[in-house]
Amino acid sequence: MEIKLLYGLKNSELVTIENVESGLACECICPACKEQLIARKGKIKAHHFAHYKSEDCLSGLETVLHKLSKELIANSKTFTTPTLY
């Protein structure tokens, strides 16, 4: 199963596919490789970003998860880890 990229960077901020214009009008780049993205928001497949003129990089999803995790920790101002034995 292929996992689609649902976040891109616009003006250095993470944005979701649902909050941008379709196509190149989204003005987004890949959070990992910084290549231009296209917002694919058709009627058949799930909405997602794809790289415009390059192969989809394999680091985009990992980079998004990393950035979202950092935002969650920064916004909550607490971080709990499980007990280590």
C-alpha positions in Angstrom: 0.0 0.0 0.0 1.4 3.4 -1.0 1.0 6.2 1.6 0.3 9.5 0.0 1.9 12.8 1.0 -0.9 14.9 2.7 1.3 17.8 3.8 3.5 20.3 1.9 5.4 23.4 2.8 4.1 26.8 1.9 5.9 29.9 3.1 8.0 27.6 5.4 4.8 26.4 7.2 3.3 22.9 7.0 -0.1 22.9 5.2 -2.5 20.1 4.5 -3.7 19.1 1.1 -7.2 20.2 2.1 -6.1 23.8 2.8 -4.5 24.6 -0.6 -5.6 25.2 -4.1 -5.4 22.4 -6.7 -2.5 21.9 -9.0 0.5 24.2 -9.1 -1.6 27.0 -7.6 -0.9 25.4 -4.2 2.6 26.9 -4.4 4.0 24.2 -2.1 7.3 22.4 -1.9 8.3 19.0 -0.4 9.2 19.2 3.2 12.2 16.9 2.6 13.8 17.6 -0.7 12.3 21.1 -1.3 11.2 20.3 -4.8 8.0 21.8 -6.2 4.8 19.9 -5.4 1.5 19.7 -7.3 -1.8 19.3 -5.3 -3.8 16.5 -6.8 -7.4 17.0 -5.8 -9.4 15.0 -8.3 -12.7 13.3 -8.0 -11.5 9.6 -8.0 -8.4 9.2 -5.9 -7.7 10.5 -2.4 -6.3 14.1 -2.4 -2.5 14.2 -2.1 0.6 16.0 -3.1 3.0 14.7 -5.7 6.4 16.0 -6.9 5.9 18.1 -10.0 8.9 17.5 -12.2 10.9 14.9 -10.2 10.4 11.5 -8.7 8.5 11.4 -5.4 11.2 11.3 -2.7 11.1 8.7 -0.1 11.7 11.1 2.8 8.7 13.4 2.5 6.4 11.5 4.9 9.1 10.9 7.5 10.0 14.6 7.4 6.4 15.6 7.8 6.0 13.3 10.8 9.2 14.8 12.3 7.9 18.4 11.9 4.5 17.6 13.2 6.0 15.8 16.3 8.1 18.9 17.0 5.1 21.2 16.7 3.1 19.0 19.1 5.8 19.0 21.7 6.4 22.7 21.4 2.7 23.6 21.6 2.0 21.3 24.6 5.1 22.4 26.4 5.3 18.9 28.1 6.7 15.6 26.9 6.2 12.3 28.7 8.2 9.2 28.0 7.4 5.6 29.1 9.1 4.2 32.2 12.3 2.5 31.4 13.2 -0.8 33.2 
